[in-house]
Amino acid sequence: MPSDITGTEVIQEDKATGTRSFKFLKGPVFANVILADEINRTPPKTQASLLEAMQEHQVTAGGEKHTLDPPFFVLATQNPIEQEGTYPLPEAQLDRFMFDIRVDYPAEDEELMIMQRTTAEQEADMTPVLSGNEILDLQRLVRKVPIAEPIIRYAMRLTRMTRASTPEAPDYIKDWVSWGAGPRATQYLVLGGKARALLQGRFFVNTEDIRAVAHPVLRHRIVTTFSAEAEGVTSDSIVSRLMEDVDAEDRAGLKERLPDAVPEA
């Protein structure tokens, strides 16, 4: 039930006075890091219990708002195989997740490591890496990374071209996409690009940073049509083709702006 995630109100009696009052008992969502394992096994109303927490960082119960302590981070896994007893996440819920990361089978060396660690008697030795305040400092640092307007427009073009109703959308988008990415996609492209730039040791964002995060940001925000599914076209392939088209347009525009080479005497 949603209350199993967010928390519930219970009646408590004051033994001294005999009066009764409601008290809110916080659920597991009141933590810094939440892992929702196989989230598509929960019914839609339980999935929706995370909407307010992920967007507003608060929980409303009994008409009262309860603020979540920062940092707040939600990870979720989905079972991609079984259909029985699963409930696909609605688009509004998917849009709250910054990245959709596809996890394939492990490589041979990785699988060997898994076997060695999980089939022997071994105690986990965990060492804290970052404190909550240090994570908040890093999040603020990411937002301070400068980004030029042309790079923002590059991210906007990728997002806007996924919408069949926009004039810049290619013809194949109108055939293959029933619903494109919203403005939140561009926000996450920019923030993801800033974070990647820092990880690469740079204090500026370039188009390669945007391209690197384009698939995980856009793949779950593009709803394909029946014809696309029949032709085997996926959201990943659409994003790849869009990036190729945008880069081709940029190269063509640069060639037009450059003056012709001066012939040698």
C-alpha positions, 0 to 999 in steps of 0.5 A, a space after each residue: 500500500 502507499 502508506 507502507 512507503 510514505 508512512 501512516 497516521 496512528 492513534 496514540 493515547 496519553 495515559 496521563 490525560 486520557 486524550 487521544 491524538 494522531 501521530 505520523 509514523 514515517 515510512 521507509 521513504 524518509 531516508 537519504 537513499 531509496 532502492 525500489 527493487 522491481 518497482 513494476 511489481 507494485 500497483 500504480 497507486 503504490 508507484 504514485 506514492 513516490 511522485 511527490 517525494 521525488 519531485 517536491 522532496 516532501 510527503 503529505 499525510 493527513 493534510 500536513 507536509 513532512 519534508 524529506 531530509 536532503 540529500 534524497 536519491 531514488 534508485 529503482 529496478 524493473 523486471 524486464 522479462 515477466 509480464 504476469 503480476 507486473 504494472 508498467 510505470 506510467 510516463 509521469 512516473 518515468 519522467 521523474 527518473 533522471 536516467 534509464 540505465 540498461 543493465 545487461 548480463 555481466 562480462 565473464 570477469 565480472 561474473 567470476 567475481 560475483 561467484 567468488 564473492 557470493 559463494 564463500 563466507 565473506 563479511 562485507 567491509 564497508 567504509 564511508 566515502 562521502 557524508 550527506 553534507 559533502 554530497 550536497 556540496 557536490 550537487 551545488 558544485 555541479 549546478 555552478 559549472 558554466 554552460 554556453 548558450 549554444 550547448 543548451 540549444 544543442 540539448 534543446 534541439 535533441 529534445 524538441 526534435 523528439 516531438 512530432 508536433 514541432 516544426 523541427 521534427 524529422 519525418 521519421 519522428 512523425 511516423 515512429 513517435 507518438 509522444 516525445 520528451 518534455 522540458 525536464 529532459 533538457 534540464 537533465 541533459 544539461 545537469 548530466 552534461 555538467 556532472 560529466 564535465 566535472 568527472 572529465 576534469 573540465 569546468 565547461 560543458 561541450 556537446 560530447 557531454 550532452 551526447 554521452 548522457 542523451 540515451 539514458 536521459 531520453 530513452 524512457 521519455 520517448 513513446 514509440 508508435 505501433 509502426 515503430 514497434 512493428 519495424 523493430 525501431 526502439 527509442 535508443 535507435 531514434 536517439 542515435 539517429 537524431 544525434 547524427 542528424 543534429 551533427 550533420 546539420 551543424 557540420 553543414 552550417 559550419 561549412 556554409 559559414 567558413 569562407 572559401 580557401 584562398 587559391 595559391 598564387 
